[in-house]
């Protein structure tokens, strides 16, 4: 069974933006549609959407506010849809890099299981990734649109239209239209490139790429537009779902004797010899016989085999490689905001997962006290109080409501450099776009600007301050 899905979001930052529309298309193994569903939700009170995203999708302030379901309610529905379909193959277009991460972050911030799409027997496949694989391995199978510089353009709408699949530009940012087109493009790829697609579908679960890499022999790894000969060597010291491969197009003599600190510097350079392969992200990975013909600037096979033997035979290279990668992210600053801490505090414990399920079952007036007593993870406790403030502030103590209002005001109007969209930055972007837009577009921007002004005035900030702050942000 396949479950195709697509999201339309408030912006492009998974930690700080949210889904506003979600479309699902459930099919059988023959791609016959069994169920179709589209969900929409209201914009959460603490989110300011990207102005560019609103203009692209055509979403209006009225559409953001006049939906039946809250964001939390929609996320709970999505979690149930995914759980009730297991085991299935979850498929979308650019979902592994974007939509999956948006869902994961929104599940986490809604006290729902963050990994419900990856740890419950589902496979995860991405039609964009599979299209890239076909483009590199079987380039005559599909027609790829190109820009004025002859570079591939892999926007869903353009690829579909060039290959006879209906998806108008007007519909290209509607989740329901996108998910149908994704199903049709997937079907086309299965028909025209069955060998590559069979391999890629085998990599929709970890077992596929692991089986290919376990032999420790040279194989072919695909990126966004180019294939690389690699040698799988060690597991990643920082990611249990990743394997470390060495680029065999580079002569190992340049790095094989380096100590860990110098090797790390090379890994961080533009010519890193290291490729990390995430086994849970449907990597483009094929055996030598299947992919070597498509290598650019291919050397004799014996050259790659000799380099592989040199790497395995070296007495200290794998040890130095592991030490170097162990410190790869040592200088990364942790996020001070709970929204960005999903990957900082470890996996959610079984006890906290059970407590979170119970938290969703009880009435709002009991949730703040329940979280304080039964949820141990400080991230989840903070997010639980946030959700109560956003949905039922009257159930909180006066002190908690005061803290919540101060947080919301700071979240929406922060003038410091922050990773989320704020009202002043959004107003400044409206002014920038209006300066170069046609009259119809300016009319839409004016409505968005008025809505943003109303949101800020509701926080008790006078209009003169709003205009001054927006001008400062634009300068």
N, C-alpha and C positions, 0 to 999 in steps of 0.2 A: 504494500500500500504506500502511496505517495501523499505527502501533505505539502502542497505548495503554499508559500505565504509571501506577503510583501507588506512593508510598513511605509507610511508617510509620517515624517517626524517634524518636531519643532525646529530642528537644526541638525548640524553634523557632528556634534560633540556627545558621544554616548553617555558620559558621566553627567552631563549638564542639560541634555535635551531629552525629550520623551516622545514616544509614539502618540500620534493623534488619530491615526487611522490604521487599521489592520485588516487585511483580506486573506482568507483561507480558501483553498480549493483542494478537496480531498478526492483522490482518484484510486481506482484499483490498479493492478499491475499492468493493465492494458491502456492506462491513462483515460479510462472512461470516468467522467465526473460523477461522484457519488454524493457530494455535499459541497455547498458554496456558502460562505458567510462573510459579511463585512461588518466591522465594528468601528465606531467612532467614539471619542470621549471629549470632555471639556478640558481646556488647558488648566493645569494645576496653578494655584494662585502664586506660587513662587517661581514660575517659569516665564521668562520673556523670550518669545520666539525670534528666530533669525528673520530679519526683514526680507533678505534675499530668498529664503525658503518660502515665505508667504507669497511672494511675487511669482515664484516659479510654479507653485502648486495651485495658486488662485484661492487659497484659503483666506476667508475674511474674518474680521473680529467677531461677527455674529456667529460664524461657524465654530469659532473657538469657544464660545460661551454657551451656545444654545444646543447642547447635546444632552441626551438623557443620562448617560453614564459618566461618573467621575473617572479620572485616570486610574485610580486604585481599583475601581470596579472593572474597568476594561482589562487591566492586567490580570486580575483574578480569572476572568473569562478566558483569556489567552492561555493561562496556565492549565485550566481545565481542558481546553481543546487539545493541547499538546499531550497531556496525560492520558486522555481518553482515546487517543489515536495510536498509542504505542502497542507493538513496535511498528514504526513507520520510517520512511525516508523523508526527512525535512528538507525541502528544496526551495531555493529562491534565486534571485539574481543579485549578486554582490552581497549575499546574506552572511557568509562566513566572516567577511571583513567588517561589515557594518551592522546589518539588521540583527544578527545573532548577539552582537555586543550590546546594542541598544536594548534588546529584550533582557539580557543578563543584568544590565545595570538597573533597569526599571523593576525587574523582579526583586532584586536585592533591596532597592529603596522602598519597595512596597511590602517587605517582609514575606516574600514568596521565594520558593527555591530557585536560586540564581541559575543553576545548571540543569533545570528540568528538561531542556532540549538536548542535553549532551550526555546525561548520566542515567537515562531511564530506558535504554535499549534502542533508542532512535539512531538512525544514521543521519549524517549531515552532509548535504551535497549542495554545490553552488554552480548554477548554470553558467555564470560568467567564468569561473575557473575551468569548467569543462569546455567552454568555447575557446578559451586560450589554449588548452591542450590540443584541441582539434586543429586550431589555426596553425600551431607549430608542427604537429605530427602528420596531419592530413590536410594540407592547406587548400586542396581543391574541393573539399567537401562542402564548404559554405562560402558565401560571398561576404567579404568584410568591407565595410565602408571605410574610406580614408579621407583625411583632410587635405588641404592644399599642399602640404609637405609630404604627402603619401604615408603619413603615420596612421595606424589603425584607429578607428573611432568605435568604441565598443559600448556606446549608449544603447540601452535595450531597444528603444524605439527605432533608432536608425538601423540596427542590425536586423530587427524584425521586418521592417518595411522593405529592405533590400533583398530579403529572402522570402518575400511573399506572404508574410504574416501581418495581419491587420493590427496596427497600433498607431493611431493618429498622434500627432504632436500634442493635440489638446488633451488626449487621454493618457499621455505618457507619464503623468505624475498623479494618477489615480490608482490607489492600491489594487482595487478590483480589476481594472483593466490591465495593470502590470502583471498580476498573478496569472491571468488567463494567457497573456502573451508569453510569459515564462514557460508555462506548460507546453504551449505550441512550439516554442523554440527548442525545448528539451526533446520533444517528440521528433523534430526535424534532425537534431544531432544524433539521436539513436538510429534513425533511418540511414543517414548519410555517412556516419563514422562509427559503425558498430564496434570495431576493435578498440579504438581509443576510449569510447564511452564505457565499454565493459570494464576496462582497466580502471577508469576514473570512478565508476560506481563501486568497484571493489575497494577503493580508498575512502569511501564515505564512512567507514568504520576503521578504528585503529588497526585492526588485525591485517588489513590489506597492505599498508605501507610497511608495517613491522615485518611481515613475512618477506617482503622484497628486500628489506635492508639487513635482515638477520644473517644473510650469507656472507656479508662483509666483502662483496665483490663490487667492481665498478658498475654503476647504474647511471641513468639519465634523470636529471632534476630540471623541472621547468620553472621559470619565473614568470613575469608578466608578458614577455615577448621573446625570450631567448632560452634555449636549452643549454644545460651545462653538464659535463661529465663529472661525477662525484664519487667519492668513496665513503660509505657509511662507516663510522669508527666507534664513537662512544655515545652513551646517553648524556643528555644535557644535565649539568650539575644544578641548574636553576629551574628547569621545567621537566617534570617527570613524564610529560607527554611529547617530548621532543628528542630527536636524535641529531647528533652532530656529524656532518659530512664535510669532507675536504674537497675543494675544487681541483680536479685533476687537469684542468686546462692550464694551471700554474705549476711551474717546476718546484717541487718540494724543497730543493736545495736552498731556496731563498729563505726558508723559515723553519726547516725541520730541526735545526740545532739551537733554536732560540730558547732562552729561559722564559718562564711564564710572563714576567712583566713586559718584555719586549714582544712576545707573541701577542699579548693583549693589545699592545699598541698597533700591531699589524691588523688585528681583527677589527679594530675601530677605524681603520683607514678605508679609503675608497676602493682599495684592492684587497679586501679581506679574503683570505683563502678558505674561510669557514662559512658553511651554510647550515643554518638550523632548520630542521624539517619537523614541523608540528604534525604528529601523526593523527591528531584529532581535528585537523583542518583541511582535509581532502587535498593533500599535496599533489602536484603534478609530478609523478614519479613513475618511470617505466624501466623495464629491463633493457639491457644493452642492445639486444637484437631488435627490440621494438623501436628504439628511439635514436640509435647512433646515426642512422642515415640522415637525420634532420639537424645534426650539429652544424653550426656555422664555423668555418675555419677548422675543420676536423683534421686532426693529426692521425698518423697510423695507429691502429689499435694497440700495437705493441708498446707504444710510448705511454699510453694510459696504464697498461698492465704493469710496466716497469715502475712507474710512479707509485702505484698502489702497493707493490711489493716493498718498495723503499720505505713507505710510511709504516707498514706493518712490522717491518724488520727493525726499525729504529728502537733502541732500548729505552728511551726516555720521552719520546714525543707525546704519546697518549697521556702520560702523567702531567707533563707541562701544559698540554692542551686543557686538561681538566682543571688544573690550578688557575690557568688564565681565565677560563670561562666562569669559574667560581666567583671571581671578583669583577665580572663584567659590569654588574649593576650596583656595585658597592657604593658608588658615589651618587646614586640616584636619590633625590630628595623625596621623602614620603609626603603625601598630600596632607595638609592640615585640615581638610574638609572631609566630613564623613562620606560625602557623595563619591569621592575619589579613592576610597579605602577598601573597596571590595577585595583587591588582591594583596592588601597589606597585612591583614590580620589573620590570615589562614582561612581554611574552609570553615563554614558554619558547622558547629557541632550538632550531633544527632539530638541532643537534649534541647538546644536552641531551635532547631528545625521543628521539633514537636511542639515546643512552646509557641513558636510563630504560627503554626497551624491552629492551635487553640486560640491564640490572640485574634485571628480572623473570625472565629466562631462566636465570640462573645460580643455583647452590646458595647457601643462606643464608650458609655459612661464608666465601664469597668476596665478599659484597655490600658490606660496610663498606669493604674495601680498594678495590673497584672504584669505589664512589662517590667516594672521596677522590681517585682518580687520573683518573677520566674524566668526572665531572659538575662543570661549572664554576659553575653557579648555586648560590650559598650557601644559598638556600631549600631547594632539592632535596637538597643534601648533608645539611643538618640533618634533613630529613624522612626521608631514606634511613637515617641512623643510628638515628632514632627507630623506624622500622619493624623494623630488625634487633633492637634492644633489646626490642621488644614481642613478636617472634616467635621469635627465636633468641638470647637474651642470652648463652648459653654460647659463642657464636662471637666475642664481643667480648673485648677485653683487660680485665684486672681494673680498670684505671683507667676505661675506658669504661663498664663495668658499674656502678661506683660512681657515676659521673656520672648514669647512667640511673636508678638507684634514687633519687638525690636529686631529679632532675627529676620522677619519678613521685610521690614523696611530696609535693613542693611543689604539683604539679598537682592532686592529690586533696584536699589539706588546707589549701590557702592560706587565710589569715585576712584578708589584704588584699582590697580591692575588685578583683575580677577579672571578666572578661566571661564566664567559663564556670561551670558548676555544680560545686560542691565538696561533699564529704561533709558538712562542718558545715552548709552551707546546706540541703542536702537533708534532713538530720535535723531541722533547725529547721522546714522545710516540713511534714514528717511530723507534727510536734507541732501545728502550726497546723491542719492538716486534721483530725487526730484529735479536736480539741476541739469540732468542729461536725459530726462524721460519725455515721452510724448504726452499730450494732454490726458488721454485715457489712463495711462499709467500713473500720472500725477494725481488723478482723482482717487485712485485706489490707495496711493501712499498717503494722501490727506486723511482718508478715513482711518488708516492705521495710526497715523500721528495723533489724531484726535482721541482715539481709543487709548493710546499710551499715555497721553496727557491726563485723561480721566483716571487711569489706574494710579498715576502718581499723585494726583490731587486727592484721591481716596486715602492716601497715606498721610495726608495732612501737610503736604508740601505745596506752597503757593505757586501759581502759574509762572510768575516772574523768575522764581528759582529754577523751575523746569527749563525755561528757555535759555537761561544763562548757563546752566549745567550742560545742556545739549550742545550749545555753541562751543563750550570749552572742549567737550569730547570730540567735536568735529575738527577742531583746530590742531 
